Amino acid sequence: MNISKAEQRVLHVLAQGGHIRHKRNKNSKIDEVMCVTRDGYALSDCTLEIFARLKRRRLIISRKGSPYRISHLGRVSVRPQLDNR
């Protein structure tokens, strides 16, 4: 699976324990996302377009309305690196 650099960055943050917070508008559609690292910092590379691509490819998942986290397929798809920080 071809995954862009920006998508890889987001997946690495999620694989290390981060999550994606989302906000919905009046029509129950997601209109704002924020990727948060396990240390509590925000990742500026996570845009709504990248979020949509990761969700469409089923690399991230949300259970019962909780923040989005990496799925098993996402863990398998992310390229390992020596030091992800």
C-alpha positions in Angstrom: 0.0 0.0 0.0 1.3 3.4 -1.0 1.2 5.8 1.9 2.4 9.4 1.7 5.0 11.0 4.0 2.3 13.0 5.8 0.2 10.0 6.3 3.3 8.1 7.6 3.9 10.9 10.1 0.4 10.7 11.4 0.5 6.9 11.6 3.8 6.9 13.5 2.3 9.3 16.1 -0.7 7.1 16.4 1.4 3.9 16.7 3.3 5.5 19.6 0.1 6.1 21.6 -1.4 9.2 20.1 -5.0 9.8 19.0 -7.0 12.0 16.7 -9.7 14.2 18.3 -12.6 15.1 16.0 -15.5 17.6 16.1 -18.7 17.3 14.3 -20.9 20.0 12.8 -24.7 20.3 13.0 -25.1 17.7 10.2 -23.1 15.1 12.2 -20.2 15.4 9.7 -16.6 15.7 10.9 -15.4 19.2 10.1 -12.3 19.5 12.4 -9.6 17.1 13.4 -6.6 17.4 15.7 -3.9 14.8 16.1 -2.5 14.6 19.6 0.8 12.8 20.5 1.0 10.7 23.7 2.9 13.7 25.3 -0.1 16.0 24.6 1.4 18.0 21.7 -0.6 18.7 18.6 0.7 17.5 15.2 0.2 20.2 12.6 0.5 17.7 9.6 -2.8 16.1 10.3 -5.4 17.8 8.1 -9.0 16.9 7.3 -7.8 15.5 3.9 -5.2 13.2 5.4 -7.7 12.1 8.1 -10.2 11.2 5.3 -7.6 9.2 3.4 -6.6 7.2 6.5 -10.2 6.6 7.4 -11.1 5.5 3.9 -8.2 3.0 3.8 -9.3 1.8 7.3 -5.9 2.6 8.8 -7.6 4.4 11.7 -10.7 3.4 13.7 -12.9 4.9 16.4 -14.9 2.8 18.8 -18.2 4.1 20.4 -17.4 7.7 19.6 -14.0 7.8 21.2 -11.0 9.5 19.5 -9.6 7.8 16.5 -6.7 5.4 17.0 -4.6 3.3 14.7 -6.1 0.0 13.6 -4.4 -3.3 13.2 -4.1 -2.7 9.4 -2.6 0.6 10.2 0.1 -0.9 12.4 1.0 -3.5 9.7 1.1 -0.8 7.0 3.3 1.8 8.8 6.9 1.6 7.7 9.2 0.8 10.7 11.9 3.3 11.5 14.9 3.2 13.9 13.8 6.3 15.8 10.3 7.7 15.1 10.7 10.7 17.4 
